């Protein structure tokens, strides 16, 4: 079985294979790295989901791993929401993204289904969000398959990713993967990280996901603000 946590790291662009460094050291170069080296494992997100900056992280969020980054962003947004802050307040916009406390429900270590299973659910949620505008057609899937063959990605991870691209988007499955209220926020956060919702289809998908997860609008506003700030 491939490592879903590593795959999530790749989706968030936190690794630069073959360089001995990471995007967290060179955050501003993330998009260009994906364009220049689209076959590298760490650029899988760009290969699969386009070369936009939807998954690029900067600042304190980038210092965390992929799974921890999602948890930290969701936790920060939730704490700001609980405190009664407004999303556009400086205290909310400038809050450092920190990992949740050890025993907090936002901490991946507390996931009732296990960290690996939840990391896989987050990857699936990101793929579903990125496919919301329907831009991955049969020809693009064939190009993705060819690129993955020479990317060095694990064969099981490649098979998983290609299968996810072939499957119809199953919003019921995405929603059902959240077993706790904290995981609902984390699933939405991961989905929002995957895209910049600048089309009606993308915005509509996120709104539908938020509704199905039963997340209140003020909390969604905080997730939007926290993710936007983390992307720099």
C-alpha positions in Angstrom: 0.0 0.0 0.0 1.3 3.4 -0.9 1.8 6.1 1.7 -1.3 8.4 1.5 0.4 11.0 3.8 3.3 11.3 1.4 0.9 11.7 -1.5 -0.9 14.5 0.4 2.5 16.2 0.9 3.0 16.0 -2.9 -0.4 17.4 -3.5 0.4 20.4 -1.4 3.8 20.9 -3.2 5.8 20.6 0.0 8.5 18.4 -1.5 11.0 19.1 -4.3 12.5 15.8 -5.4 16.1 15.6 -6.3 17.0 18.9 -4.8 17.7 18.1 -1.2 15.4 21.0 -0.2 11.7 21.6 -0.1 9.2 24.2 -1.2 8.9 25.3 2.4 12.4 26.7 1.9 11.6 28.3 -1.4 7.9 29.0 -1.1 7.8 31.6 -3.9 9.2 29.1 -6.4 6.4 26.5 -6.0 4.4 27.4 -9.1 7.5 27.7 -11.3 8.9 24.4 -10.1 5.7 22.7 -11.1 5.9 24.3 -14.6 9.6 23.6 -15.1 9.6 20.0 -13.8 6.1 18.6 -14.2 7.3 15.0 -14.2 8.8 15.2 -10.7 6.9 13.4 -7.9 6.6 16.6 -5.9 4.8 18.3 -8.9 2.1 15.6 -9.2 -0.5 18.1 -8.2 0.4 20.3 -11.1 0.5 17.3 -13.5 -2.9 16.0 -12.4 -4.8 19.1 -11.6 -3.3 21.9 -13.7 -0.6 24.4 -13.1 -2.5 27.0 -11.1 -1.5 28.1 -7.6 -4.5 26.4 -5.9 -2.3 24.3 -3.7 0.7 26.6 -3.0 1.3 27.3 0.6 3.5 29.9 2.2 4.4 31.1 5.7 3.7 29.1 8.9 1.4 26.7 7.1 4.2 25.6 4.8 6.4 24.6 7.8 3.9 21.8 8.6 3.6 18.6 6.7 0.7 18.0 4.2 -1.7 16.4 6.7 -0.6 18.7 9.5 -1.0 21.7 7.3 -4.6 20.8 6.5 -5.3 20.2 10.2 -3.5 23.4 11.2 -5.4 25.6 8.7 -8.7 24.0 9.7 -7.9 24.3 13.4 -6.9 28.0 13.1 -10.0 28.9 11.1 -12.2 27.1 13.7 -10.5 28.9 16.6 -10.9 32.3 14.9 -14.6 31.4 14.3 -15.1 30.3 17.9 -13.5 33.4 19.3 -16.1 35.6 17.5 -13.5 37.4 15.4 -14.5 38.7 12.0 -12.6 37.0 9.1 -11.2 40.3 7.9 -9.9 41.4 11.3 -6.0 41.7 11.4 -5.9 39.3 14.4 -7.7 36.6 12.3 -5.8 37.3 9.1 -2.4 37.4 10.6 -2.8 34.5 13.1 0.0 31.9 12.8 -1.1 28.5 11.6 -0.2 26.1 14.4 -0.7 22.3 14.7 -3.7 21.3 16.9 -2.9 20.2 20.4 -2.1 16.5 20.8 -5.5 15.4 22.1 -7.6 17.8 20.1 -10.1 16.4 17.6 -8.4 18.4 14.8 -5.1 16.5 15.4 -4.7 13.8 12.7 -3.4 11.4 15.4 -6.9 11.3 16.9 -8.7 10.3 13.7 -11.0 7.4 14.5 -10.4 5.8 11.1 -6.6 6.2 11.4 -4.3 8.9 10.0 -3.6 7.0 6.7 -7.3 6.4 6.0 -8.1 10.1 6.7 -5.2 11.3 4.6 -6.5 9.2 1.7 -9.9 10.8 2.2 -8.4 14.3 2.0 -6.6 13.4 -1.2 -9.9 12.1 -2.7 -11.6 15.3 -1.6 -8.9 17.4 -3.3 -9.2 15.5 -6.5 -13.0 15.8 -6.5 -12.7 19.6 -6.0 -10.2 19.9 -8.7 -12.4 18.0 -11.1 -15.4 20.2 -10.3 -15.1 22.3 -13.4 -14.9 19.2 -15.6 -11.6 20.2 -17.3 -10.0 16.7 -17.2 -11.2 14.9 -20.3 -10.2 11.6 -21.9 -7.3 13.2 -23.8 -6.0 14.9 -20.6 -6.3 11.6 -18.7 -4.2 9.9 -21.3 -1.5 12.6 -21.0 -1.6 12.3 -17.2 -1.1 8.5 -17.5 1.9 9.0 -19.8 3.4 11.5 -17.4 2.9 9.4 -14.3 4.7 6.5 -16.0 7.9 8.5 -16.1 7.4 10.4 -12.9 8.9 7.9 -10.5 5.7 7.7 -8.5 5.0 4.4 -6.8 2.9 2.0 -9.0 0.2 1.7 -6.4 -0.1 5.4 -6.0 -0.3 5.8 -9.8 -3.0 3.2 -10.0 -5.0 4.9 -7.2 -4.7 8.4 -8.9 -5.7 7.1 -12.3 -8.7 5.3 -10.8 -9.8 8.4 -9.0 -9.6 10.3 -12.3 -11.8 7.7 -14.0 -14.4 7.5 -11.3 -17.4 9.8 -11.3 -17.2 12.4 -8.5 -19.0 10.9 -5.5 -20.0 13.7 -3.2 -21.7 11.3 -0.8 -18.4 9.4 -0.4 -16.5 12.7 0.2 -18.9 13.8 2.9 -19.2 10.3 4.5 -15.4 10.2 5.0 -15.7 12.8 7.8 -16.4 10.9 11.1 -16.1 13.9 13.4 -17.1 17.6 13.3 -13.4 18.6 13.1 -12.9 16.3 10.1 -15.8 18.0 8.3 -13.9 21.3 8.6 -10.7 19.6 7.5 -12.3 18.0 4.4 -13.7 21.4 3.3 -10.3 23.0 4.0 -8.5 20.5 1.8 -11.0 20.9 -0.9 -10.6 24.7 -0.8 -6.8 24.3 -0.9 -7.0 22.2 -4.1 -8.6 25.0 -6.1 -9.0 28.7 -6.6 -12.8 28.9 -7.0 -12.9 31.4 -9.9 -15.5 29.5 -11.9 -19.2 29.0 -11.1 -18.7 25.2 -11.2 -15.9 25.4 -8.6 -17.6 27.9 -6.4 -20.9 25.9 -6.7 -19.1 22.7 -5.7 -17.5 24.2 -2.6 -20.9 25.7 -1.6 -22.6 22.4 -2.1 -19.9 20.6 -0.1 -20.2 23.1 2.8 -23.9 22.6 2.8 -23.7 18.8 2.8 -21.1 18.9 5.6 -23.5 21.3 7.5 -20.8 23.9 8.1 -22.1 27.3 9.1 -21.4 30.2 6.7 -19.4 32.2 9.2 -17.1 29.2 9.7 -16.7 28.9 5.9 -15.8 32.5 5.7 -13.0 31.9 8.2 -11.7 28.9 6.3 -11.7 31.0 3.1 -9.8 33.8 4.9 -7.3 31.4 6.6 -6.5 29.5 3.3 -6.2 32.7 1.3 -3.7 34.1 3.9 -1.7 30.9 3.8 -1.4 31.0 0.1 0.3 34.4 0.4 
